[in-house]
Amino acid sequence: AVLATSPIEVVATEVTVSGPEAVDFGRSFKVSWVGPGGRRDAIEVFDPAGNNGKGRVAYSKRLVNDDYDGQTVELIAPAIAGDYQVRYWNGDSRAVLATRSLAVVETEVTMTAPDTVPAGEPFVVEWVGPGARRDSIEVVSGAAADGKAVSSIRVVNGDYNAQTVKLKAPKEPGSYTLRYFNGDSKVVLDSRPIVVE
């Protein structure tokens, strides 16, 4: 039995997301938000063309997992250039409360390294690229896209300011592939052959 009732009025509140209009692919960027800040609310990078035109979430971060008091979140742009959206997602109601356009643009990605390296010895690779937290420079056996990494180091574990990393060459001589791997999107952004003597 209901023993007492009291009316309650649910009113609309301001919900906005703001940030850059364009960002280089694979790079991190910050978004400011205004909204209800529910425990399951998140800011998402959404690809409207993904999933055969049905759309898909390319990256998401819950508000409580970042600077909640400062009302900002740090997101990572997809590694594929294109037109995306940044949107405020209400997890309890499963509703989009605010959106804004985001252009993800290609940026230069290159690696400079010796053409041949001695087996088992360290060598230096200079890189230019997004430099995201999960990006790595890898030596792989086989094709760049699906080869198995035999030596790898994240770019943040090298000299990030000088954009260099030191890798150890495989012990087995032969032809390998050196690649720049974007760990968040799991995409190879650049590759080149390297010979281990």
ChimeraX attribute file (.defattr): number of C-alpha atoms within 10 A of each C-alpha:
attribute: neighborCount
match mode: 1-to-1
recipient: residues
	/A:1	3
	/A:2	4
	/A:3	4
	/A:4	5
	/A:5	6
	/A:6	4
	/A:7	5
	/A:8	6
	/A:9	5
	/A:10	6
	/A:11	5
	/A:12	7
	/A:13	9
	/A:14	10
	/A:15	14
	/A:16	15
	/A:17	19
	/A:18	17
	/A:19	16
	/A:20	13
	/A:21	12
	/A:22	15
	/A:23	20
	/A:24	21
	/A:25	23
	/A:26	30
	/A:27	20
	/A:28	16
	/A:29	15
	/A:30	13
	/A:31	17
	/A:32	15
	/A:33	24
	/A:34	15
	/A:35	17
	/A:36	13
	/A:37	18
	/A:38	14
	/A:39	13
	/A:40	15
	/A:41	23
	/A:42	22
	/A:43	26
	/A:44	24
	/A:45	25
	/A:46	22
	/A:47	21
	/A:48	16
	/A:49	13
	/A:50	13
	/A:51	10
	/A:52	8
	/A:53	9
	/A:54	9
	/A:55	13
	/A:56	15
	/A:57	16
	/A:58	19
	/A:59	17
	/A:60	19
	/A:61	18
	/A:62	20
	/A:63	23
	/A:64	16
	/A:65	11
	/A:66	14
	/A:67	12
	/A:68	13
	/A:69	8
	/A:70	9
	/A:71	16
	/A:72	19
	/A:73	22
	/A:74	17
	/A:75	20
	/A:76	23
	/A:77	27
	/A:78	26
	/A:79	24
	/A:80	15
	/A:81	16
	/A:82	14
	/A:83	15
	/A:84	23
	/A:85	20
	/A:86	26
	/A:87	25
	/A:88	27
	/A:89	25
	/A:90	21
	/A:91	14
	/A:92	10
	/A:93	10
	/A:94	10
	/A:95	11
	/A:96	15
	/A:97	17
	/A:98	20
	/A:99	19
	/A:100	16
	/A:101	17
	/A:102	21
	/A:103	18
	/A:104	22
	/A:105	17
	/A:106	16
	/A:107	17
	/A:108	12
	/A:109	14
	/A:110	15
	/A:111	18
	/A:112	13
	/A:113	16
	/A:114	11
	/A:115	11
	/A:116	16
	/A:117	18
	/A:118	16
	/A:119	16
	/A:120	15
	/A:121	12
	/A:122	12
	/A:123	15
	/A:124	14
	/A:125	16
	/A:126	16
	/A:127	23
	/A:128	16
	/A:129	22
	/A:130	22
	/A:131	20
	/A:132	19
	/A:133	17
	/A:134	16
	/A:135	25
	/A:136	22
	/A:137	27
	/A:138	22
	/A:139	26
	/A:140	24
	/A:141	18
	/A:142	13
	/A:143	14
	/A:144	24
	/A:145	16
	/A:146	10
	/A:147	14
	/A:148	14
	/A:149	17
	/A:150	14
	/A:151	15
	/A:152	20
	/A:153	17
	/A:154	20
	/A:155	25
	/A:156	17
	/A:157	12
	/A:158	17
	/A:159	12
	/A:160	13
	/A:161	7
	/A:162	10
	/A:163	16
	/A:164	21
	/A:165	21
	/A:166	17
	/A:167	19
	/A:168	19
	/A:169	24
	/A:170	22
	/A:171	13
	/A:172	11
	/A:173	14
	/A:174	13
	/A:175	14
	/A:176	23
	/A:177	20
	/A:178	26
	/A:179	26
	/A:180	28
	/A:181	23
	/A:182	26
	/A:183	16
	/A:184	17
	/A:185	17
	/A:186	13
	/A:187	17
	/A:188	18
	/A:189	21
	/A:190	20
	/A:191	21
	/A:192	16
	/A:193	17
	/A:194	20
	/A:195	18
	/A:196	18
	/A:197	15
